[in-house]
């Protein structure tokens, strides 16, 4: 599956626009992560626990978007966008969206 943030795929011809596809993931921040994130913030470090959680959520959201595109018969997703939102101050939602298309492969 080809994924791009641009509206075209250089070197490929889009033969069909299928439509919007999305994927979402929500992760919760537990008390242990909050504690260690607070310590690293105090000493000016990075929060590895949150960064890993964020990477996992992004991966899940993109995977869901790809699965939806494949189910619709697409072989590429263009104009991909990632959005991040906090929910109730204790959860993070990552959403991926894009346009599922069929491209002529060389």
Kinemage of the C-alpha trace (Angstrom):
@kinemage 1
@onewidth
@group {chain A} dominant
@subgroup {mainchain}
@vectorlist {calphas} color= white
{ca unk a 1} P 0.000 0.000 0.000
{ca unk a 2} L 1.421 3.358 -1.032
{ca unk a 3} L 0.793 6.143 1.483
{ca unk a 4} L 1.556 9.815 0.922
{ca unk a 5} L 0.684 13.178 2.416
{ca unk a 6} L 0.627 14.736 -1.048
{ca unk a 7} L -2.335 14.841 -3.445
{ca unk a 8} L -0.475 12.899 -6.135
{ca unk a 9} L 1.971 10.038 -6.410
{ca unk a 10} L 4.886 11.050 -8.569
{ca unk a 11} L 5.460 8.510 -11.321
{ca unk a 12} L 2.033 6.916 -10.886
{ca unk a 13} L -1.281 7.631 -12.575
{ca unk a 14} L -4.368 7.678 -10.362
{ca unk a 15} L -7.061 5.725 -12.200
{ca unk a 16} L -9.832 5.839 -9.600
{ca unk a 17} L -10.705 7.947 -6.563
{ca unk a 18} L -12.532 5.747 -4.053
{ca unk a 19} L -13.044 8.139 -1.149
{ca unk a 20} L -12.218 8.997 2.430
{ca unk a 21} L -10.656 6.369 4.673
{ca unk a 22} L -9.866 6.757 8.361
{ca unk a 23} L -8.325 5.002 11.318
{ca unk a 24} L -8.361 5.910 14.978
{ca unk a 25} L -6.599 4.855 18.148
{ca unk a 26} L -7.102 6.014 21.710
{ca unk a 27} L -4.508 5.446 24.408
{ca unk a 28} L -4.899 6.098 28.088
{ca unk a 29} L -2.216 7.464 30.354
{ca unk a 30} L -1.964 5.381 33.499
{ca unk a 31} L -0.681 6.625 36.824
{ca unk a 32} L 2.800 5.053 36.437
{ca unk a 33} L 3.340 6.763 33.075
{ca unk a 34} L 2.078 10.042 34.583
{ca unk a 35} L 4.497 9.737 37.501
{ca unk a 36} L 7.579 9.072 35.358
{ca unk a 37} L 6.532 11.665 32.761
{ca unk a 38} L 6.288 14.214 35.586
{ca unk a 39} L 9.793 13.382 36.778
{ca unk a 40} L 11.290 13.670 33.292
{ca unk a 41} L 9.489 16.972 32.760
{ca unk a 42} L 10.993 18.329 35.995
{ca unk a 43} L 14.532 17.412 34.994
{ca unk a 44} L 14.035 18.560 31.411
{ca unk a 45} L 14.102 15.114 29.823
{ca unk a 46} L 11.799 13.409 27.399
{ca unk a 47} L 8.992 11.079 28.375
{ca unk a 48} L 9.868 7.787 26.724
{ca unk a 49} L 6.668 6.139 27.970
{ca unk a 50} L 4.471 8.767 26.318
{ca unk a 51} L 6.559 8.792 23.156
{ca unk a 52} L 6.255 5.007 22.834
{ca unk a 53} L 2.506 5.180 23.472
{ca unk a 54} L 2.140 7.879 20.857
{ca unk a 55} L 4.101 5.841 18.288
{ca unk a 56} L 1.906 2.806 18.976
{ca unk a 57} L -1.304 4.830 18.613
{ca unk a 58} L -0.078 6.359 15.352
{ca unk a 59} L 0.819 2.923 14.018
{ca unk a 60} L -2.618 1.524 14.916
{ca unk a 61} L -4.449 4.465 13.319
{ca unk a 62} L -2.451 4.165 10.084
{ca unk a 63} L -2.923 0.382 10.022
{ca unk a 64} L -6.708 0.772 10.378
{ca unk a 65} L -6.759 3.364 7.587
{ca unk a 66} L -4.797 1.019 5.306
{ca unk a 67} L -7.087 -1.920 6.099
{ca unk a 68} L -10.147 0.170 5.256
{ca unk a 69} L -8.565 1.292 1.973
{ca unk a 70} L -7.670 -2.296 1.040
{ca unk a 71} L -11.211 -3.438 1.847
{ca unk a 72} L -12.500 -0.825 -0.617
{ca unk a 73} L -10.114 -2.032 -3.339
{ca unk a 74} L -7.518 0.751 -3.125
{ca unk a 75} L -3.800 0.253 -3.561
{ca unk a 76} L -2.799 3.721 -2.315
{ca unk a 77} L -3.890 6.478 0.051
{ca unk a 78} L -3.137 10.091 -0.832
{ca unk a 79} L -3.527 13.343 1.118
{ca unk a 80} L -2.909 11.484 4.381
{ca unk a 81} L -3.269 13.551 7.547
{ca unk a 82} L -2.589 12.690 11.183
{ca unk a 83} L -4.423 14.480 13.977
{ca unk a 84} L -3.866 14.310 17.720
{ca unk a 85} L -6.454 15.177 20.400
{ca unk a 86} L -6.594 14.830 24.166
{ca unk a 87} L -9.753 13.450 25.717
{ca unk a 88} L -10.619 14.366 29.319
{ca unk a 89} L -6.978 15.276 29.875
{ca unk a 90} L -6.034 11.633 30.432
{ca unk a 91} L -6.380 9.993 27.041
{ca unk a 92} L -4.888 10.705 23.654
{ca unk a 93} L -6.632 10.059 20.353
{ca unk a 94} L -4.688 9.728 17.128
{ca unk a 95} L -6.641 9.750 13.885
{ca unk a 96} L -5.362 9.110 10.378
{ca unk a 97} L -7.351 10.061 7.304
{ca unk a 98} L -6.747 10.191 3.594
{ca unk a 99} L -8.226 9.541 0.171
{ca unk a 100} L -8.213 5.940 -1.006
{ca unk a 101} L -7.270 5.628 -4.674
{ca unk a 102} L -6.301 3.084 -7.276
{ca unk a 103} L -3.036 3.841 -9.040
{ca unk a 104} L -1.550 2.248 -12.110
{ca unk a 105} L 1.631 0.568 -10.960
{ca unk a 106} L 4.650 0.433 -13.292
